[in-house]
């Protein structure tokens, strides 16, 4: 049994026995911090915490590692509820296209974007994909990510989509942190189905989904509902089929346009609706009357130069907000959630406390991990971040580009 005592903690963050499963509206400003604290772990499970004045006798001193956290904070690790971590290769050539003035949709129209990643992935083996993804996950963990959702969607054929999901399943089995799998076969239409959308949807429903269910390859199902991609009606057809196979909807919506997809996704039981760079009043109303959490991806907005999601409007409408990286090779080649924390404060005008809630308990909710992640309480096994010596919690998003992680416990 591994026993660790962390003492002299400057601030033990998001700690308590009554942390809610979600924070919304004004509640997102709440962030309990215990100052001058200790934390005791056994096999990375929290067995005790409190003020330093009360720490003696809390744990058995035999075979105990003592960590002095003087001047440092301890935080629950981030939950990244929206990533595309399994991919074959980077797409920096498109980055140059963007500099020359081409937009996301223009790049896709000339064969770039998602179809570019699909071509590269088609020829790569499961073992090669696994090693590349594992290297990325190691870097994500080192930057404080303690749970990851990973989507397929760069396959766009039966075998390639299954290949991606099998890689994700292997990553689940070989990593200490929790990984969730999302089937995103409806990420784009392959070229051979460009004029036969229903043909590809039938392939998803009749061939991909049954095999995914048989092999237990995913928890969630996703659709990219957007102009030039999947319509609201097509999204509904796919989500309904996925639900019949036991998959929970999580969808890409409102990245470039408002199509009415949010209310439809909510009707179909979506756990989260992600992107939301564009948002209508009817979307706000639908979210207010649901248990669905809006998830903003500011790294995508920053990289593509498109509008940022209106977090202030959502919070002022008494909604919860989650944040995620959208880590992928085309529109967000960034996995560092400290960067997302900074972007949320700078571009979304979220306070450090609001953004941290969005990256922890609200993001945990968006992954079905509310009972175990995003907080520090007795019995919790969420990975933990020990920061370097810093003057305040707000210094973490303030010092964008600086990695202030001293150690990860997981």
N, C-alpha and C positions, 0 to 999 in steps of 0.2 A: 504493500500500500504506500502510495506517495503522499506525504503530508507536507504542506507548505503553510507557513505563517507569514503573512505580509504585514509589517508593522510600520508605524509612524506615517501612515498614508495621509497626505495633505488633504485629499478629498476623495471619498468613496462615493461614486456617482450612480444615480438611478438605483438607489438602495432602499429596501423596505419590504415589509410583508404584505403591504396592501397596494402595490403598484397596479394600476388598471391595465386591462388587456389592450386598451387603445386610449389615446388622448386626442381630443378634438377641440377646435375653437380656442378659446382663452386657456383651456386646460393645457394646451401645448407649451405654454410658458412655464409650467410647473416642472421642476427637476430637483428631486431631493438629493442633497449632498451631505454626507456625514464627514465632518472635519476632524483631523487628528484621530484617525481611525485605525483599526486592525481588521484583518480578514483571514480566516482559517479555512483551508481547503484540504479535503481528502480525496485523492483520485479526481481532482478538479471539480469536486462537488463542494458547494459552500456548506460548512458545518457550523460556523459562528462568525459574527462580526460585531463591532461595537466601538465605543470610545477607547482610546489607549489606556485610560485610567482603569478600565474594567477588564483588561485582557488577561491578567495572570490567572492561571489555572484553567483556562478555556480548553486547552488541548494538551495531549500527551507530548512531552518534549523528546521522547525517544524517536530516532530516525526522522527528525524534523528538519526541513530546510527553512531557514529564516531569511526573509527578504526585507531589507530596510528600504522603505519607500519614502524616505524623508524628502519633502519638496516635490513629490510626484503624485499623480492622480491614478486611481484605478477605475476603469470604465468597463461596462459590459461591451463585448465586441459588437461590431456592426452586423446587421443582417442585410445582405444584398439580394433583394427580391426580384430582380430583373436583370439577367445577364445572358450573353450568347458566348460563353467561355470556350465551347468546343468549336474550333474552326481550323481550317487548313493553313491559311497564310494571311499576312497583312495585306492592306490595299493602299499603300502610300501613293501609288500612281494616281488614284482618285483624289487624294489630298491635293496633289498638284493641279488636277483638273479644277478643283474647287477654287484654288488660288487664281486660276485663269478665268473664273467667272461662271463655271457650270454649276447648276443646282443639283440637288439630290435626285430629283425626278429626271433631269436631263441626263445625268450619268447613268441612271437605270435604263433609260430609253436607248442608250447606245451600247448596251450589253454589260454595263458595270453593275455595281450594287450587289444585291442579294444573288443574282444569277452568276455573277463573277465568283463569289464565294462558293456557290454550288458546283461550278465547274472544277474548281481547285480541290474541293473535298471529295469529288467522285472518284478520283484516282488514288486516294490515300487510304492506307489500311487502318483498321481499328487500333492496332498497336501504335502506329505513328501518331494518330489523333490523340490517343490516351497520353502519350508522353508529352506532347505539346501542351495539352490541357493541364496535366499535372504540374508542369513547370509554371504555368500561369497561376494555378491555385496556390502553389507555394508562395508566390509573390503577393497574392491577395491576402493570405493569412498573415504574412509579415507586415502588411499595412493595416491590420486590425479587423479584417473581415472574418466573422465567426460562423456564418451560415450563408450558403449560396444557392440560388435557384438558377438552373441552367436550361436553356431552351434548345431544342433541335431547330430545324428550319433552313439549314444550308444543305440539305439533302435533296428535297423536292422530287424524290423517287422513292419507291417502296424500300429498296435495299439500302439506299443512302440514309434515309430517315431512320430506319432501324439501326443502321451502323452507328449513327450519332447517339441514339438513345442507349445502345448497348455500352458505348464508351462512358456515358454519364452513369449508368448503373455500376460499372467497374469503379469509377471515381468515388461513388458512394461507399463502396465496399472497402476502399483502400485509404480513405481519409478520416481523420479524427473529427473533423467538423461535419455538421449536417449539410447534405446536398439534396436538393429537390429537383425533380425532372419535369419539364414541360414539353409536351408535343406541339410543335409549331410547323407542321407540314404545310399549313395555310399561311406561309410567309410571303410567297409570291407565286405566280403561275409560271411553270416551266415553258420554254419557248414552244415546245410541241403542243402545248395546250392553250396557246395564246388566243386562239379563236374558238376554243372548246372548253370554256370554264367548267361547265357541268361535268365534262369527262374527267377533269382532274379532281373535282370535288367527289365524284363517285369513287375514284381511286383511293382518296383519303378515307372515305366512309366504309367502303367494301373490302379494301385490302390492307391499308395501314392500320386502322383502328383495331380490327380483330386481332391482328398479330401483336400489337402493342399490349392489348389486354391479356392475351395468352402468356406473354413473357413478362408481364408486370413491369413495364418499362417506364411508366410515367404516372405522376399524381395529377397533373394539370393538363389542360388543353388551351391553346392560344390561337388567335387569328389576327392577322394584320388587316384590320378593317379601315380602308382609306381609298380615296379616289385613285384609280389606276391599279388597285390591288383587289381586295375582296369587298363586295358590297355588304350592306347591313343584312340583306336577305341571305346572301351566301354565308356570312358569318353565323347567322342563326342556324342554318341547316347543319353546319359543321359542329357547332357547339352542342346542339341537341343530340347529334350522333355520338359525340364524345361523352356526354353525360350518361348515355345508355351503357357505355363501357366503363362507367365509374370515375370518369375524369372531371375535375372541377375547373370551370372556366376562369381564365385570366387573359385579358385581351389588350392588344395594341389599338388604341383609338385616338382620334382627334389630334394626330400629329400635324396635319396640314389643313384639315377642314372639319367642319361640324356636320355630321351626316345623320345624327340621331342614334348612333351606335351605343352610346352610354346607357340610355334607358332600356334598350333592347338587351344589352349584356346583363344589366341588373335583373331584368325579368327572367333571364336564364340562369341566375344564381352566380354571377361572377364574383369571385373573391376580391379581385382588384381590377381597376381599369387604368392603363398605363400610357404615358406620354402626356396628353392633355395640354399641349402647347396652345391649342385653340379650345375655347370653352364657351358654350352658350348658356343663357339663363335657364333653359329647360334642362341642361345637364346638371346644373347646381341643384335644382329642385329634385331631380331624380336621385341624386346622391344623398340629399338630406333625408330622403325617405327610404334609405337602404342600409344594409350592413356592409356594403361594398366600399373599399378604401381607394381613393384616388392616389395614384403614384406618379410623381413628377421625376423626369430624367434630365436634370440640367446639364449634364455632360454632353448630351446629344445636341441640345440647343446651342451650347457654346461652340461645339466643333462644326456644326452645320451652318451657324449664323442665322438660325431661325428664332422666332419668339420663344421666350422662356415661359414656362407654366406660371399662371397667376396664383401663387401660393397665398398671397395676402387676401385675395378675394375669397379663396376657399376657406381660409381660417376665419375671416370675418363673417363668413356664412355658417359658422359653427360646424365645419367639416374637419375630419382628420386629414392629415397629409402624410404620405410616406415618400421617401426618397430612395432611389436606387441608381446604380451606375450605368445600366444599359451597355455594359462592356461588350464591344464587338469590333471587328476589324474595319468596318466601313464608316459608321457614324459616331462611334464613341470608343476610340482605342485607349480608354483609361479605366483602370480597375481600382484606383485608390479612392476610398470613400472619404478620406480626409479632404481630398480635392473637392468632392461633391459637397461636403459640409461647408467648405469655403464658398463655393459657387452659390449655394442656397442662401448664405448670408449676404453675399455681395450682389447677386443678380435677382434673387427672389425676395430679398428684403426680409428674410426670416431671421429671428434672433438666434444666437448660438443654442439656446435651450430648445426652441422650437425645432430647429434642424436636427439636433441630437435625438429628440423624441421621434422624429420622422425616420431616422436611420436605425433606431433600436426597437422600441416597443411597437411602433406602428408598422415598421418593416417586418418585424416578427409576425405580426398579425397577418400581413399580406402573404406570408409563407406558411401559415398554419402552425406557428411555433410560439404562440403566446404563453404557453405554460412553461416553457423551458428557456427561452432566449430573450435578450434585450433588456434584462434587469438583473439585479443582484439580490437574492433572497435565500433563505435557508432551503437547501435542497436543489438550488438551481445549478445547472451544469453548463451554462453559457460560457464560451471562451471569454477570457478577460484580457484587457489591454492595460499594461503598466506603462505610463508615459515617462518620458525623460523629465528632468527637473524643469518645471515651467512656472511662470508667475501666476497664472489663472487658467480656468477652463476655457475662457474665451480666446486665449492665446492659440489654441489648437486650430480653429478656423481662420483666425487672424493671420497666422504665419503660413499662408498658402505656399505650397511648394516645399515646405520643410517637413520631414517625417520625424515626429516626436515620439516614436514608439521605442521603448527600451526593451520590453519583453512581452511576449504573448503567452498566456496560460491556456492550453487546450488539451 
